Amino acid sequence: MGPISRILIYPIKSLDGMEVAKIATLPSGALAGDRRLALVDANGRVLNGKRSPRVHAIRAVFDGVTVSGEWSGVTLSIADFGVERFGWSEWDRLAAWLSPWLGELIRVVEDRDVGFPDDLESPGPTLVSTASLRLVGSWFGLSVEETRRRFRANIEIAAENAFDEDRLFGEAGEARPVAIGQPVYCAVNPCQRCVVPTRDSLTGGSVAGFQKEFARRREASLPDGVARSRFNHFYRLAVNTRPGDGFRPEAIRVGDVVGVVGLET
């Protein structure tokens, strides 16, 4: 299909991503460090952009990120609230600083093995082409950077055409093997989206009618030959993955080729 043009991990679920040139994969299939941490409320429920638009105002800049997904520090900033840097494992201090902004007592939890993906049955990286992000952005007057921040995929592919990634998955029940560099995953299905892409990634302001217009244009743009039966609705973008048979955790790099195993890429 094409080479990887960008790899993004999201060290703290729902906060900003971090671009890396190389990242390890875990035995679970997850990218090392991706959504490894999450903010949760007193009842243990994940606090994310779906539940609280105030999450969108939090900027996070990570430094010292390693191939194993760990980092030496993160600087959090919120306009008219403050700026603070936190070292690795300073979770209690980070939670105490964010709690007043979010309006409730929170804590930070960690999962080193799988992280906190939305779909536990598809813990592998999400795949999208840069061409798809560019086209979707054009529907709403958004830059490719803003579209990228809204849809939060892990791996971008330098495919020739928008939605070429839809060719990676097959009909329901088909475990289609996809190589992402050396590791072999299964392309599961097109990723169902939530309310987050309808909002400005920096302010949380919403766009009226976003989902309906997206679905209309997405259906009209579906490439020929794609498994249309996988779309019970068309508010879907990017491809979910899980480890394939014989999966071995190896590092993935920018420039590695993504493609269906057994087909020319």
C-alpha positions as CSV (number, residue, x, y, z in Angstrom):
1,M,0.0,0.0,0.0
2,G,2.7,2.4,0.9
3,P,5.4,3.5,3.4
4,I,4.8,4.9,6.8
5,S,5.1,8.7,6.7
6,R,4.3,9.4,10.4
7,I,4.1,7.6,13.7
8,L,2.2,9.1,16.7
9,I,1.8,7.8,20.2
10,Y,-0.5,9.4,22.8
11,P,1.3,8.8,26.1
12,I,-1.6,10.1,28.2
13,K,-5.0,9.1,26.8
14,S,-7.0,12.1,25.4
15,L,-4.0,14.5,25.6
16,D,-1.7,15.6,22.8
17,G,0.3,13.1,20.8
18,M,4.0,12.7,20.3
19,E,5.6,12.1,16.9
20,V,8.3,9.5,16.9
21,A,10.6,8.0,14.2
22,K,10.7,4.5,15.7
23,I,8.6,2.8,18.4
24,A,8.6,-0.7,19.9
25,T,5.5,-2.9,19.8
26,L,4.3,-4.9,22.8
27,P,3.2,-8.6,22.9
28,S,-0.4,-7.3,23.1
29,G,0.1,-5.6,19.7
30,A,-0.1,-2.1,21.1
31,L,2.6,0.5,20.4
32,A,4.9,0.9,23.4
33,G,3.8,3.9,25.4
34,D,0.6,4.6,23.5
35,R,-2.3,5.5,25.9
36,R,-0.2,3.9,28.7
37,L,-1.6,6.4,31.1
38,A,-5.1,7.7,31.6
39,L,-6.9,10.2,33.8
40,V,-9.7,8.7,35.8
41,D,-12.3,10.1,38.2
42,A,-13.1,8.9,41.7
43,N,-15.1,6.0,40.3
44,G,-12.3,4.8,38.1
45,R,-14.0,6.0,34.9
46,V,-11.6,7.4,32.2
47,L,-11.9,11.2,31.9
48,N,-11.5,12.0,28.2
49,G,-12.7,14.6,25.6
50,K,-15.9,12.7,25.2
51,R,-16.9,13.3,28.8
52,S,-15.3,16.7,29.3
53,P,-14.7,19.3,26.6
54,R,-12.3,21.0,29.0
55,V,-9.8,18.3,28.2
56,H,-9.3,19.9,24.8
57,A,-7.7,23.0,26.4
58,I,-4.9,21.0,27.9
59,R,-1.7,21.2,25.9
60,A,1.0,18.5,26.5
61,V,4.6,18.5,25.3
62,F,6.6,15.4,26.0
63,D,10.4,15.3,26.0
64,G,12.9,12.5,26.2
65,V,10.6,9.9,24.6
66,T,12.4,6.6,24.1
67,V,11.7,3.8,21.7
68,S,10.1,2.0,24.6
69,G,7.5,4.7,24.9
70,E,8.7,6.2,28.2
71,W,9.6,9.9,28.6
72,S,11.6,12.0,31.0
73,G,9.1,14.8,31.3
74,V,5.9,16.5,30.1
75,T,5.0,20.1,30.2
76,L,1.3,20.8,30.6
77,S,-0.2,24.2,29.8
78,I,-3.7,25.6,29.9
79,A,-4.4,29.2,28.8
80,D,-5.3,31.5,31.7
81,F,-4.7,28.6,34.2
82,G,-1.0,27.9,34.2
83,V,2.1,25.9,33.0
84,E,3.8,23.1,34.9
85,R,6.3,20.4,34.1
86,F,6.1,16.9,35.5
87,G,8.7,14.2,35.5
88,W,8.1,10.5,34.8
89,S,6.1,9.0,37.7
90,E,5.0,12.3,39.2
91,W,1.4,11.1,38.7
92,D,0.0,12.3,42.0
93,R,1.3,15.9,41.5
94,L,0.1,15.9,37.9
95,A,-3.4,14.8,39.0
96,A,-3.5,17.4,41.8
97,W,-2.6,20.1,39.3
98,L,-5.2,19.1,36.7
99,S,-8.1,18.4,39.2
100,P,-9.1,22.1,39.7
101,W,-9.3,22.7,36.0
102,L,-11.3,19.6,35.3
103,G,-13.6,20.3,38.2
104,E,-13.3,17.0,40.0
105,L,-10.7,14.9,41.9
106,I,-8.8,12.8,39.4
107,R,-5.9,10.4,39.5
108,V,-3.5,8.9,36.9
109,V,-3.5,5.1,36.2
110,E,-1.1,3.1,34.2
111,D,-1.3,0.0,32.0
112,R,2.1,-1.1,30.7
113,D,0.8,-4.1,28.7
114,V,-2.1,-2.9,26.6
115,G,-2.7,0.8,27.5
116,F,-6.2,2.2,27.4
117,P,-7.4,1.8,23.8
118,D,-11.1,2.4,23.1
119,D,-11.4,-1.1,21.6
120,L,-9.7,-3.7,23.7
121,E,-10.3,-6.3,21.0
122,S,-8.2,-4.2,18.6
123,P,-5.3,-3.0,20.6
124,G,-3.0,-2.6,17.6
125,P,-2.1,0.7,16.0
126,T,-4.8,2.6,14.0
127,L,-3.9,3.2,10.4
128,V,-4.9,6.1,8.1
129,S,-3.4,7.7,5.0
130,T,-2.3,11.3,5.0
131,A,-4.3,11.7,1.8
132,S,-7.5,10.7,3.7
133,L,-6.8,13.3,6.4
134,R,-6.2,16.0,3.8
135,L,-9.4,15.2,2.0
136,V,-11.5,15.0,5.1
137,G,-10.0,18.3,6.3
138,S,-11.0,19.9,3.0
139,W,-14.6,19.1,3.6
140,F,-14.7,21.3,6.7
141,G,-12.0,23.9,5.9
142,L,-9.5,22.3,8.3
143,S,-5.8,22.0,7.9
144,V,-4.3,18.5,7.7
145,E,-2.7,19.2,11.1
146,E,-6.0,20.0,12.8
147,T,-7.6,16.9,11.1
148,R,-4.8,14.8,12.4
149,R,-5.3,16.1,16.0
150,R,-9.0,15.4,15.8
151,F,-8.8,11.8,14.6
152,R,-5.7,10.7,16.6
153,A,-4.5,7.8,14.5
154,N,-1.2,6.1,15.3
155,I,0.3,5.5,11.8
156,E,0.0,7.5,8.7
157,I,0.7,6.0,5.3
158,A,1.9,7.8,2.2
159,A,-0.8,6.2,0.1
160,E,-1.6,7.5,-3.4
161,N,-5.3,8.0,-2.9
162,A,-7.6,9.0,0.0
163,F,-9.2,6.0,1.7
164,D,-6.8,3.5,0.2
165,E,-6.4,2.2,3.7
166,D,-10.0,0.8,3.4
167,R,-8.5,-1.8,1.1
168,L,-6.6,-3.3,4.1
169,F,-9.7,-4.9,5.7
170,G,-12.0,-7.5,4.1
171,E,-15.5,-8.8,4.7
172,A,-16.8,-9.6,8.2
173,G,-15.0,-12.6,9.7
174,E,-12.0,-12.3,7.3
175,A,-8.7,-12.1,9.2
176,R,-6.7,-10.3,6.6
177,P,-3.0,-10.2,7.5
178,V,-1.3,-6.8,7.1
179,A,2.4,-6.2,7.5
180,I,3.3,-3.0,9.3
181,G,7.0,-3.2,8.7
182,Q,8.0,-6.6,10.1
183,P,5.2,-7.2,12.6
184,V,2.1,-8.8,11.1
185,Y,-1.3,-7.6,12.3
186,C,-4.9,-8.2,11.2
187,A,-6.9,-5.4,9.7
188,V,-10.1,-5.6,11.7
189,N,-12.5,-2.9,10.6
190,P,-13.0,0.8,9.8
191,C,-12.8,2.7,13.1
192,Q,-16.0,4.0,14.4
193,R,-15.6,7.6,15.6
194,C,-17.0,9.4,18.6
195,V,-17.9,13.1,19.3
196,V,-14.3,14.2,19.6
197,P,-13.6,14.8,15.9
198,T,-16.6,17.2,15.7
199,R,-14.7,19.6,18.1
200,D,-11.9,22.0,17.7
201,S,-8.9,20.1,19.0
202,L,-7.6,23.2,20.9
203,T,-10.8,24.8,22.2
204,G,-13.4,22.1,22.3
205,G,-15.8,24.2,20.2
206,S,-18.1,22.0,18.2
207,V,-19.1,22.1,14.5
208,A,-22.9,21.7,14.0
209,G,-23.8,18.9,11.6
210,F,-20.2,17.5,11.4
211,Q,-21.1,13.8,11.8
212,K,-24.0,13.9,9.2
213,E,-21.9,15.8,6.6
214,F,-18.9,13.6,7.2
215,A,-21.0,10.4,6.7
216,R,-22.6,11.7,3.5
217,R,-19.2,12.6,2.0
218,R,-17.5,9.5,3.3
219,E,-20.1,7.2,1.7
220,A,-19.8,9.1,-1.6
221,S,-16.0,8.7,-1.5
222,L,-15.7,5.0,-0.7
223,P,-13.3,3.4,-3.1
224,D,-14.4,0.7,-5.5
225,G,-13.9,-2.8,-4.3
226,V,-13.9,-1.9,-0.6
227,A,-16.0,-4.2,1.7
228,R,-19.0,-1.9,1.9
229,S,-20.7,-4.4,4.3
230,R,-18.3,-3.3,7.0
231,F,-20.0,0.1,7.2
232,N,-23.2,0.0,9.1
233,H,-22.8,3.7,9.1
234,F,-20.2,6.0,7.5
235,Y,-19.0,8.0,10.4
236,R,-15.8,5.9,10.3
237,L,-12.2,6.7,9.5
238,A,-8.9,4.8,9.9
239,V,-8.4,1.0,10.3
240,N,-8.3,-0.9,13.6
241,T,-5.8,-3.7,14.0
242,R,-4.9,-6.6,16.3
243,P,-2.0,-9.0,16.3
244,G,-2.0,-11.6,13.6
245,D,-1.0,-15.2,13.7
246,G,2.6,-15.6,14.6
247,F,2.9,-11.9,15.6
248,R,6.3,-11.0,17.0
249,P,6.8,-7.7,18.7
250,E,9.4,-5.7,16.8
251,A,10.0,-2.0,16.3
252,I,8.1,-0.1,13.7
253,R,9.9,2.8,11.9
254,V,9.0,5.7,9.6
255,G,9.6,4.4,6.1
256,D,8.5,0.8,6.8
257,V,6.0,-0.4,4.2
258,V,2.4,-1.2,5.1
259,G,0.5,-3.7,2.9
260,V,-1.7,-6.8,2.8
261,V,0.5,-9.9,3.2
262,G,0.7,-11.8,-0.1
263,L,-0.2,-8.8,-2.2
264,E,2.1,-6.3,-3.9
265,T,2.3,-3.0,-2.0
